[in-house]
Amino acid sequence: MNTTYDIAYCLLPNKEESSYDFVVMCLQELLEGQAGRSPQLFITDHEVALKNRLLAHFPKVPRRACLWHLMNNLEVKVLEV
């Protein structure tokens, strides 16, 4: 179908892996309830804890950085120079 859409947003109390683990486990359970469907790709910010949890729960699904976050970080770094 070649369509990209957001499947989850959440507010977390911190950026620890345990917080991300809970959310990613819930996502995994939700998707398993949809006839075992699995995402084709995860696009996230560059949060290491989130990337680690996605890798643990969805090892075969590729992960990519969000273009908006990359461009925003580039702009911030250029303005620092």
GITATA-V764489 format. One line per field, one symbol per residue. burial: I if it has 24 or more other C-alpha atoms within 12 Angstrom, else O. Layout:
BEGIN
burial=???
END
This chain:
BEGIN
burial=OOOOOOOOOOOOOOOOOOOIIOIIOOIIOOOOOOOOOOIOOIIIOOOOOIIOIIIOIIOOOOIOOOOOOOOOOOOOOOOOO
END
